[in-house]
């Protein structure tokens, strides 16, 4: 089961929730102020690879430009 991040539009609290794939926020509420149906937010994907954690975004580039976009 993936962990999803949510944002409460009432108090601004950001929290995580372990949910089944395809689950929605209809039964969720903010753990701080109990406002129903928080907004799901997108977070960076991370995966464990050979003992280290890799992010979906990389600061290096194979083109030799130091990862800068031009």
C-alpha positions in Angstrom: 0.0 0.0 0.0 1.4 3.4 -0.9 1.6 6.4 1.4 -0.2 9.5 0.2 0.3 13.1 1.4 -2.6 15.3 2.2 -3.0 19.0 2.9 -5.8 20.5 5.0 -7.2 23.6 3.4 -8.6 24.8 6.7 -5.5 24.8 9.0 -2.7 24.1 6.5 -1.5 20.9 8.2 0.3 18.4 5.9 0.1 14.7 6.8 0.6 11.2 5.4 -1.8 8.3 5.2 -1.2 4.7 4.2 -4.0 3.8 1.9 -4.9 1.2 -0.7 -4.2 2.1 -4.4 -7.2 3.9 -5.8 -8.6 5.0 -2.3 -10.0 8.5 -2.2 -10.2 11.1 0.6 -14.0 10.8 1.2 -13.5 9.2 4.7 -10.4 11.2 5.7 -10.2 14.1 8.0 -7.3 16.4 9.2 -5.8 14.9 12.3 -5.2 18.5 13.7 -8.6 20.3 13.1 -10.8 17.4 11.9 -11.8 19.1 8.7 -13.2 16.4 6.3 -11.8 15.6 2.8 -8.3 17.0 2.8 -6.6 17.7 -0.5 -4.2 15.0 -1.8 -0.8 16.6 -2.8 1.9 15.2 -5.0 5.2 14.3 -3.4 8.5 13.1 -4.8 8.9 9.4 -5.4 11.7 7.7 -3.5 13.0 4.2 -3.9 15.7 2.3 -2.0 18.5 1.3 -4.4 21.6 -0.6 -3.2 21.4 0.7 0.3 20.8 4.4 -0.7 17.6 6.3 -1.4 17.1 7.7 -4.9 14.7 10.5 -5.7 12.7 10.7 -8.9 14.4 14.0 -9.6 18.1 14.1 -10.1 20.5 17.0 -9.7 23.1 15.4 -12.1 23.0 15.1 -15.8 24.8 12.9 -18.3 25.3 15.9 -20.6 28.0 17.4 -18.5 26.2 20.6 -17.7 26.0 20.0 -13.9 22.3 19.3 -14.0 21.4 22.9 -15.0 18.6 23.5 -17.5 19.3 25.9 -20.3 
